[in-house]
Amino acid sequence: MGFLTIQAAPAGNRPLRARGSCRGRPLALIGAALALLEFAIAAAGGRFPLLAGLVLVLSPGLALVPVLPARARESWAATVAAVPVLGFAASSVLLVTLASTGVPLTGLSIRLVLGALIAAALLLLPAREPRHGLGYEDAWAIAGLLGALFAGILLQERVIGHTPVPGNDWGQYVLYADQIRAHGSLLIDNPFWMGGTPFRQDPGTPAVFASYLLMGGQPASVLMHGIWVFALMGITSVFALARTLWGALAGVVAAALWAVLPIAQDLLGWHGLANDAALALMALVLLYVAALLSDGLGWLEAAGLGLSLVALCAAHRLSFLVTLGGVGLALLLGLAAKHGRGDLVRGSLRTAAAALVICPGVAYTVIETDHKFGGTQGYRAYLSTKVHLHLVVNDLSWVFSVVGVLAFVLALWWLRRERTLLPFVALLLVVVALAYSWVVHFPLAYVRMAYYVPLALVPLVAMAVTKLLRPRLAALAALALTLAIAVPAWGAARNVHRFYDFANHTTLSGMRAVSADLRPGDTVVADRCWSFLSAWLLHADTLPALDPADILPKAEVGPAAEARAILAGTPRGRALARQLHVRFILVNPLCVSQDGRRGRPPRLGRPFFVSSRLVAMRLPG
C-alpha cells in the first residue's frame, strides 16, 4: 500500500534507483574509499599528507573513468595511466570554481566539494570501467610503463633531486599557494611583489597546491618538489595516449621517449611547473580529439574533453592557446574528409556545450586576473626569445630530431587512412607557425614553442616504429633509440642543474643574513635570477629587474624598468632607491638575460655577502 505525500497523493513504494551503479565500478569505489579514509583521519584531528595528495589527484580521476574515450576504457593499462591527469583536471576546475563563488578554500570546504564530486560520479555515472580481466598485453604494457617511469625518475633526480630545487620560478608557486592557504582565495594581491600587485600566476596548479597544504598541514616549502608529480604524470598521460590509439608497444615506446628527452630536463631546471602540468593535460586532450576524429564522442566523452580543455585554460593559458590552434586545425582537416563528418560535428557541439557548462568559474577567475594585468606588451618585447633551431634540435637530441622528422613525413603520407594522426600533425604545424609568429607581429614567448614539439613528435615516432616493424624488431629499435637519447641526457641533466643552481646552502646562508638585517618598509631589488626566490625567501617587498621578455602583464613593465635603473645606478635609479627605501640589491653574477648576455654588476651599495651565485649589496639608510 502506498503512503501519502505532502500533497496527499498516493506514492509508490518501489525502491529508488540512481542512474549509476556501484556494481562494476571497482576503480570508483577505490577512489571513494581513499577519500573516506582521508576525511575520517581529518575528522579525528589527524593529518596524512600522502593520502591527501592521492585524494586530490587520484580519487576524482578514479570516479570519472566513465568519461574517458571508449577506446581508452578497453584497456586497463590505458585507463589507469589516464586517471592521474583526469583527476588533476577535475580537482583544479572544481577548486577554482569553488573559490570563484566566494566560498573560502578551507580543509572542510575542499573535502566537501571533493566528496560531493566523487559521490555524484559514483551514483550518477554508468558502470563503464574495463570489464575484462588484466590480460597479458596490458600486464606487459604496465611493466613497460613502470620501466619508463623509473628511467624518468633517475634522470629527473639528477636535476631536481636535491633541496632546494634549482631554478627561480618555484618561488612564485610556493608563495602563491601559501598565500591562498592564508586567505582562502585565488584573486589576491602578492604582498611581496612590486609593492603589492595581484598574483599573475594561472590558478589551476596553485589551487591544487594550496588545497594540499590545507589538507595535509605541511609547510609550503615542500611544494618545490611538486613539479615531480607533473613530470611523472606527463609520462603516464603520453602512455595512455599512445596505448589507446596504437597498442601496448606504442604506449611503452612513447612513455620511454618522453621520459628521457633532454628538453624535459630543461623545463625542470628553470621550474616550468605550469608548463609541465599543461603538457600532461594536452596529452589527454589530444587523446580525446583523436577519438573524436576516428569514432566520435558521446555526451559523457564530450564532457571529459570539455573538462580537460577548461582545466588546461586554468593551468596555463599559453598552452591553452597552442592547443586551441592545434585542435581547431585538426577539426577543420577532419571536416574536409567526407567520412565521419556527422559524428565529428555532433561530438564537437557536445564538447562545446559541456565546456560552456563547466567553465564559468575558471573563466571568471582568468578574466578577473587579466583585467588587473593592464594589457599585454607588443611583439617587440619578445624578439629576444626567437627560436634558434640548432638549440631546439640539441635539446631534443639529434637522433630523435632526425627520427621525428621522418615520422612526421610518414604521418603526412598516412593521414588519409589513419585519422588519429591528424591532431599531432596539426599541433606541430601550429607550434611552428607560432614559433615564427613574430613575422606577423603576434606577441608571445616564441622560444617556449619548443616545449610542445615532443608532444607532437613522440606519439608519431611511437606509431611509426610499431607500424613499420614487427613487434620484436620494433621493441629492439625503440630500446636502441631510447638508450641513444638517455646516455647523453644523463650527463646533460647534471649540467642543467648546475646552470640553474641559484638557491643552495651557500646562497641560502646569505639570504638569511639579509633577512636578519631587513627592517619594516625596506625594499629589495633583485635581478631576474633572484626575483621570485627573493620574494619567497625574504618575505619582503621585492622590486624585480625582469627583462621585458620575462613579463606577461603590462602593469609590470614600469616597475621592472625602475629596478633595472637602480641596478645600473643611473641618476634616476639613485633617486628611486631613496624614494622606495631600497636597502639591499641582490644579483647572481652568473645570471644571463634572455638574449644570452651577462648582466653588469650593480653600481649602488657596498658588498654585504659575496658568493659565486649571490652578491648582496647593502645601501645606506
C-alpha positions in Angstrom: 0.0 0.0 0.0 1.3 3.4 -0.9 1.8 6.3 1.6 0.5 9.8 1.3 2.9 12.6 0.2 2.5 16.2 1.5 0.2 16.7 -1.5 -2.0 13.8 -0.2 -1.4 11.9 -3.4 -0.5 8.2 -3.2 3.1 7.4 -3.9 4.5 4.1 -4.9 6.8 2.1 -2.6 9.2 0.8 -5.2 12.9 1.4 -4.2 14.6 4.4 -5.7 17.4 3.7 -8.2 20.1 6.0 -9.2 21.2 6.1 -12.8 24.6 4.9 -11.9 25.5 1.8 -10.0 28.4 0.8 -7.7 28.4 -2.6 -9.3 31.2 -2.9 -11.9 32.9 0.2 -10.5 35.9 -1.1 -8.6 38.1 2.0 -9.6 35.4 4.4 -8.4 35.0 2.5 -5.2 38.8 2.7 -4.6 38.7 6.4 -5.1 35.8 6.8 -2.7 37.5 4.6 -0.1 40.6 6.7 -0.3 38.6 9.9 0.2 36.5 8.5 3.1 39.7 7.4 4.8 41.3 10.8 4.5 38.1 12.5 5.6 37.9 10.2 8.7 41.5 10.9 9.7 40.9 14.7 9.3 37.7 14.5 11.4 39.7 12.8 14.1 42.2 15.6 14.1 44.9 13.8 12.2 46.8 14.6 9.0 48.1 12.2 6.3 49.8 14.3 3.6 50.4 11.4 1.2 46.8 10.4 1.4 45.6 14.0 0.9 47.6 14.2 -2.3 46.1 10.9 -3.5 42.6 12.2 -2.8 43.3 15.4 -4.7 44.8 13.7 -7.8 43.6 10.1 -8.0 40.2 9.9 -6.3 38.3 12.2 -8.8 40.0 10.5 -11.7 39.0 7.1 -10.5 35.4 8.2 -10.1 35.3 9.8 -13.5 36.7 6.9 -15.6 33.3 6.6 -17.4 34.0 10.0 -19.2 37.2 8.6 -20.8 37.0 7.7 -24.5 35.6 4.2 -25.1 38.9 3.1 -26.8 40.8 4.0 -23.6 38.4 2.1 -21.4 39.0 -1.1 -23.4 42.5 -1.3 -21.7 43.2 -1.4 -18.0 46.7 0.0 -18.7 45.4 3.0 -20.6 42.6 3.6 -18.1 44.8 3.5 -15.1 47.5 5.7 -16.8 44.9 8.3 -17.7 43.5 8.5 -14.1 46.0 10.9 -12.6 45.7 13.6 -15.2 41.9 13.2 -15.3 41.8 13.6 -11.6 44.0 16.7 -11.6 41.8 18.2 -14.3 38.7 17.6 -12.2 40.2 18.9 -9.0 41.7 22.0 -10.4 38.5 23.1 -12.2 36.4 22.2 -9.1 38.7 24.2 -6.7 39.0 27.2 -8.9 35.2 27.2 -9.4 34.7 26.9 -5.6 36.9 29.9 -5.0 35.2 31.9 -7.7 31.9 31.7 -5.9 33.4 33.4 -2.8 33.5 30.3 -0.7 36.8 30.3 1.2 39.2 27.4 0.5 39.5 25.6 3.8 40.1 22.0 4.7 36.4 21.5 5.3 35.1 23.2 2.1 37.7 21.3 -0.1 36.8 18.0 1.4 33.0 18.7 1.0 33.2 19.6 -2.7 35.6 16.7 -3.5 33.3 14.3 -1.6 30.3 15.7 -3.5 32.0 15.2 -6.8 33.1 11.6 -6.1 29.7 10.7 -4.7 27.9 12.2 -7.7 30.1 10.4 -10.1 29.7 7.1 -8.3 25.9 7.4 -8.1 25.1 9.0 -11.4 27.6 7.8 -14.0 27.1 4.4 -15.6 29.4 1.4 -15.0 31.8 2.0 -17.8 35.1 0.7 -16.5 37.1 -2.0 -18.2 35.1 -5.2 -17.8 37.6 -7.9 -18.7 40.5 -9.1 -16.6 44.0 -7.8 -16.9 45.4 -9.6 -20.0 49.0 -10.4 -20.9 49.3 -7.5 -23.3 48.2 -5.0 -20.6 50.3 -6.6 -18.0 53.3 -6.3 -20.2 52.4 -2.7 -21.1 52.1 -1.7 -17.4 55.5 -3.3 -16.7 56.9 -1.2 -19.6 55.3 1.9 -18.2 56.9 1.3 -14.8 60.2 1.0 -16.5 59.7 4.3 -18.3 58.7 5.9 -15.0 61.8 4.5 -13.3 64.0 5.9 -16.1 62.3 9.2 -15.8 62.8 9.3 -12.1 66.5 8.6 -12.5 67.1 11.4 -14.9 64.8 13.8 -13.1 66.6 13.1 -9.8 69.8 14.5 -11.3 68.0 17.8 -11.9 65.5 18.2 -9.0 66.6 15.5 -6.5 68.1 18.0 -4.1 66.6 20.6 -1.7 66.3 23.3 -2.6 65.5 22.6 -6.2 67.2 24.6 -9.0 65.6 27.5 -10.8 63.9 30.7 -9.8 60.2 30.2 -10.7 59.4 27.7 -7.9 59.4 30.7 -5.5 56.3 32.2 -7.2 54.3 28.9 -7.0 55.2 28.2 -3.4 54.4 31.8 -2.3 51.1 31.9 -4.2 50.0 28.6 -2.7 51.0 29.8 0.8 49.0 33.0 0.4 46.0 31.1 -0.9 46.1 28.9 2.2 46.3 32.1 4.4 43.4 34.0 2.6 41.3 31.1 1.2 41.0 32.9 -2.1 42.7 32.9 -5.5 42.1 36.6 -6.5 44.5 38.1 -4.0 47.5 40.5 -4.1 51.1 39.5 -3.7 52.3 41.5 -0.7 55.9 40.9 -1.6 55.9 41.8 -5.3 56.2 45.3 -6.7 54.5 46.9 -3.8 51.5 44.6 -3.7 50.4 43.8 -7.2 47.9 40.9 -7.9 49.3 37.4 -8.3 49.8 36.8 -12.0 50.0 33.0 -12.0 47.5 30.8 -13.7 45.2 29.5 -11.0 44.9 25.7 -11.7 48.0 24.3 -10.2 48.2 26.8 -7.3 44.6 26.0 -6.3 45.5 22.3 -6.0 48.8 23.0 -4.2 47.1 25.3 -1.7 44.4 22.6 -1.1 47.2 20.1 -0.5 48.7 22.4 2.2 45.3 22.9 3.8 44.5 19.1 3.8 48.0 17.8 4.6 49.2 20.5 7.0 52.7 20.6 5.7 55.0 23.7 5.3 54.7 25.4 2.0 58.3 24.7 1.1 57.5 21.0 0.3 55.8 22.3 -2.8 59.1 23.0 -4.5 59.1 19.2 -5.3 55.6 19.2 -6.6 56.8 19.6 -10.1 57.9 16.0 -9.9 54.3 14.8 -9.8 53.5 16.5 -13.1 56.7 15.4 -14.7 55.7 11.8 -14.0 52.1 12.5 -14.9 53.3 13.5 -18.3 54.8 10.1 -18.8 51.6 8.3 -17.8 49.5 10.6 -20.0 51.6 10.1 -23.1 51.5 6.3 -22.4 47.7 6.4 -22.2 47.5 8.3 -25.4 49.7 6.0 -27.5 48.4 2.8 -25.8 44.8 3.7 -26.7 45.4 4.7 -30.3 48.1 2.3 -31.5 48.6 -0.5 -29.0 50.6 -1.6 -26.0 54.0 -1.4 -27.6 53.4 2.1 -28.9 52.4 3.2 -25.4 55.6 1.9 -23.9 57.7 3.4 -26.7 56.1 6.8 -26.3 56.4 6.7 -22.5 60.1 5.8 -22.7 60.9 8.5 -25.2 59.0 11.1 -23.2 60.9 10.1 -20.0 64.4 10.5 -21.5 64.2 13.5 -23.8 66.7 16.2 -22.6 64.2 19.0 -23.2 62.2 17.8 -20.3 65.2 18.4 -18.0 65.5 22.0 -19.1 61.8 22.5 -18.1 62.6 21.0 -14.7 65.7 23.1 -14.4 64.0 26.5 -14.5 60.9 25.0 -12.8 58.3 25.4 -15.5 55.6 24.0 -13.3 52.6 25.4 -15.2 54.1 24.2 -18.5 54.7 20.7 -17.1 51.1 20.4 -15.8 49.7 21.7 -19.1 51.7 19.2 -21.2 50.1 16.3 -19.2 46.7 17.8 -19.8 47.4 18.4 -23.5 48.2 14.7 -24.0 44.7 13.9 -22.6 43.1 16.5 -24.8 44.9 15.0 -27.9 43.6 11.6 -26.9 40.0 12.8 -26.8 40.4 14.7 -30.1 41.9 11.6 -31.8 38.9 9.6 -30.6 36.6 12.3 -31.8 38.1 12.2 -35.3 38.0 8.4 -35.5 35.0 7.3 -33.5 33.0 10.3 -32.5 32.2 11.2 -28.9 29.1 10.6 -26.9 27.9 13.0 -24.3 30.0 11.6 -21.4 33.2 11.6 -23.5 32.4 15.1 -24.7 32.1 16.2 -21.1 35.5 14.7 -20.5 37.0 16.6 -23.3 35.3 19.8 -22.2 36.6 19.3 -18.7 40.1 18.8 -20.0 40.0 21.9 -22.1 38.8 24.0 -19.2 41.4 22.6 -16.9 44.1 23.4 -19.5 42.9 27.0 -19.5 43.2 27.2 -15.8 46.6 25.6 -15.8 48.4 27.5 -18.5 46.9 30.0 -20.9 49.8 29.8 -23.4 49.3 26.0 -23.7 45.6 26.6 -24.0 46.2 28.9 -27.0 48.5 26.4 -28.6 46.0 23.6 -28.0 43.1 25.5 -29.4 45.1 26.2 -32.6 46.1 22.6 -33.0 42.6 21.2 -32.2 41.0 23.7 -34.4 43.2 22.9 -37.4 42.7 19.2 -36.8 38.9 19.6 -36.8 39.0 21.6 -40.0 41.1 19.0 -41.7 38.7 16.3 -40.4 35.7 18.2 -41.8 37.3 18.2 -45.2 37.0 14.5 -45.3 33.6 13.0 -46.2 33.8 10.0 -43.9 32.5 10.6 -40.4 31.7 14.3 -40.8 28.4 14.0 -39.0 29.9 12.3 -35.9 32.6 14.9 -35.9 30.2 17.8 -35.9 28.0 16.2 -33.2 31.0 15.5 -31.0 32.3 19.0 -31.4 29.0 20.6 -30.5 28.6 18.3 -27.5 32.1 19.3 -26.3 31.4 23.0 -26.7 28.2 22.6 -24.7 29.9 20.7 -22.0 32.8 23.2 -21.8 30.3 26.1 -21.5 28.6 24.4 -18.6 31.9 23.6 -16.8 33.9 26.8 -17.5 32.1 29.7 -15.7 34.3 29.6 -12.5 37.5 29.3 -14.4 36.5 31.9 -16.9 35.6 34.4 -14.2 39.0 33.9 -12.4 41.1 34.1 -15.6 39.2 37.2 -16.8 39.5 39.0 -13.4 43.2 38.3 -13.4 43.6 39.6 -16.9 41.7 42.8 -16.0 44.5 43.6 -13.5 47.3 42.9 -16.0 46.9 46.3 -17.7 47.0 44.5 -21.1 50.0 42.8 -22.7 53.1 44.0 -24.4 53.7 44.3 -28.1 55.7 41.7 -30.0 58.9 43.7 -29.9 59.3 42.9 -26.2 59.7 39.2 -27.1 62.0 39.5 -30.0 64.9 38.3 -27.8 63.1 35.0 -27.5 63.3 34.0 -31.1 63.7 30.3 -31.7 67.2 29.1 -32.6 66.7 25.9 -34.4 70.1 24.3 -33.6 69.4 24.8 -29.8 66.0 23.1 -30.2 67.5 20.2 -32.0 70.2 19.9 -29.3 67.5 19.9 -26.6 65.6 17.2 -28.4 68.8 15.3 -29.3 70.0 15.0 -32.8 68.9 11.3 -33.1 65.4 12.0 -32.0 65.1 15.1 -34.2 66.0 13.0 -37.3 63.7 10.2 -36.4 60.9 12.7 -35.5 61.1 14.4 -38.9 60.9 11.0 -40.7 57.9 10.1 -38.6 56.2 13.3 -39.4 56.7 12.8 -43.1 55.3 9.3 -42.8 52.3 10.7 -40.9 51.6 13.1 -43.7 51.6 10.1 -46.1 49.3 8.0 -43.9 46.8 10.8 -43.0 44.0 9.7 -45.3 43.7 6.2 -43.9 44.7 7.0 -40.3 42.7 9.9 -38.9 44.1 9.6 -35.4 47.3 11.2 -36.8 45.6 14.5 -37.5 45.8 16.1 -34.1 49.6 15.6 -33.9 50.3 16.8 -37.5 48.1 19.8 -36.8 49.7 20.5 -33.5 53.2 20.6 -35.0 52.1 22.9 -37.8 50.6 25.3 -35.3 53.6 25.2 -33.0 56.0 26.0 -35.9 53.7 28.8 -37.0 53.6 30.3 -33.5 57.3 30.0 -33.1 57.8 32.3 -36.1 54.7 34.5 -35.4 56.9 37.5 -34.7 56.8 37.8 -38.5 53.2 38.9 -38.3 53.8 40.8 -35.0 52.0 38.3 -32.8 53.3 38.7 -29.2 54.3 35.6 -27.2 57.5 34.0 -25.8 58.5 32.3 -29.1 61.1 30.1 -27.6 58.5 28.4 -25.4 57.1 26.7 -28.5 60.0 24.2 -28.3 58.4 22.5 -25.3 55.4 21.5 -27.4 57.3 19.8 -30.2 57.8 16.5 -28.3 54.0 16.3 -27.7 53.6 16.1 -31.5 56.6 14.0 -32.4 56.8 11.4 -29.6 53.4 9.8 -30.5 54.2 9.9 -34.2 57.6 8.2 -33.6 56.0 5.5 -31.4 53.3 4.9 -34.1 55.8 4.8 -36.9 58.2 2.3 -35.2 55.4 -0.1 -34.2 53.7 0.2 -37.6 56.7 -0.3 -39.8 58.5 -3.1 -37.9 57.5 -6.4 -36.4 56.9 -6.3 -32.7 60.2 -7.8 -31.5 62.2 -5.7 -34.0 60.2 -2.6 -33.1 60.9 -3.2 -29.4 64.6 -3.5 -30.1 64.7 -0.4 -32.3 62.8 1.6 -29.7 65.2 0.4 -27.0 68.2 1.4 -29.1 66.6 4.8 -29.7 65.8 5.3 -26.1 69.3 4.4 -25.0 70.9 6.7 -27.7 68.9 9.6 -26.2 69.2 8.6 -22.5 73.0 8.1 -22.3 74.0 11.7 -23.3 70.9 13.0 -21.4 72.4 11.5 -18.2 75.4 13.9 -18.3 73.3 16.8 -19.6 71.0 16.6 -16.6 73.8 17.5 -14.2 74.7 20.4 -16.4 71.2 21.7 -16.3 71.2 21.5 -12.5 74.5 23.5 -12.3 73.2 26.1 -14.7 70.0 26.8 -12.7 71.6 26.2 -9.2 70.6 29.5 -7.7 69.3 28.6 -4.2 71.8 26.3 -2.5 73.3 26.0 1.0 75.7 28.8 0.5 73.3 31.3 -1.0 70.6 30.5 1.5 73.0 31.5 4.3 73.4 34.8 2.5 69.7 35.2 2.2 69.3 34.5 5.9 71.8 37.2 6.7 69.9 39.7 4.5 66.6 38.7 6.1 68.0 39.3 9.6 69.1 42.8 8.7 65.8 43.8 7.0 63.5 46.4 8.6 59.8 47.0 8.1 59.3 49.2 5.0 62.5 48.1 3.3 62.5 47.2 -0.4 64.8 44.7 -2.0 65.9 45.0 -5.7 66.7 41.6 -7.3 67.9 40.7 -10.8 65.8 38.3 -12.9 67.5 35.2 -11.5 66.7 36.1 -7.8 63.3 37.8 -8.4 60.7 35.1 -7.4 63.1 33.5 -5.0 63.7 36.8 -3.1 60.0 37.4 -2.6 59.5 33.9 -1.1 62.7 33.6 0.9 62.7 37.1 2.4 59.0 37.8 2.6 60.0 41.5 1.9 58.8 43.8 -0.8 60.7 42.8 -3.9 61.3 45.0 -7.0 62.5 42.6 -9.7 64.7 43.7 -12.6 62.9 41.5 -15.1 63.8 41.6 -18.8 60.9 42.8 -20.9 60.6 39.2 -22.4 60.1 37.9 -18.8 56.9 40.0 -18.4 53.4 39.0 -19.4 51.3 41.7 -17.6 51.9 45.1 -19.0 51.4 46.5 -15.5 54.9 45.1 -14.5 56.8 46.9 -17.3 57.2 50.1 -15.4 58.4 48.7 -12.0 60.8 46.3 -13.8 62.3 49.2 -15.6 62.7 51.1 -12.3 64.5 48.1 -10.9 66.9 47.9 -13.9 67.6 51.7 -13.4 68.5 51.1 -9.8 70.9 48.2 -10.7 72.5 50.4 -13.3 73.0 53.3 -10.8 71.6 56.0 -13.1 70.6 59.3 -11.5 67.0 58.3 -11.9 67.9 54.9 -10.3 69.6 56.6 -7.3 66.5 58.8 -6.7 64.2 55.8 -6.9 66.4 53.9 -4.5 65.9 56.7 -1.9 62.3 57.1 -2.7 61.4 53.4 -2.4 63.7 52.7 0.7 65.8 50.2 -1.1 68.1 48.6 1.5 69.5 45.6 -0.5 70.3 44.7 -4.1 70.6 41.0 -4.8 72.2 39.7 -8.0 73.5 36.5 -9.4 76.9 37.2 -11.0 76.3 34.3 -13.5 72.8 35.4 -14.5 72.2 35.9 -18.2 69.5 37.8 -19.9 67.0 36.4 -22.5 69.5 37.2 -25.3 72.3 35.5 -23.5 74.2 38.5 -22.2 75.6 38.5 -18.7 74.4 41.4 -16.5 76.7 44.1 -15.3 77.5 44.4 -11.6 75.2 46.8 -9.7 76.6 50.3 -9.2 74.9 51.1 -5.9 75.7 49.9 -2.4 78.5 48.0 -0.8 79.0 44.2 -0.8 77.3 42.6 2.2 77.5 39.0 1.1 79.5 37.6 -1.8 79.4 34.1 -3.4 79.5 32.7 -6.9 75.7 32.7 -7.2 74.7 35.6 -4.9 76.0 39.0 -4.3 74.1 41.1 -1.8 74.7 44.9 -1.8 73.7 47.0 1.2 72.6 50.6 0.6 72.8 53.3 3.3 69.6 54.4 5.0 
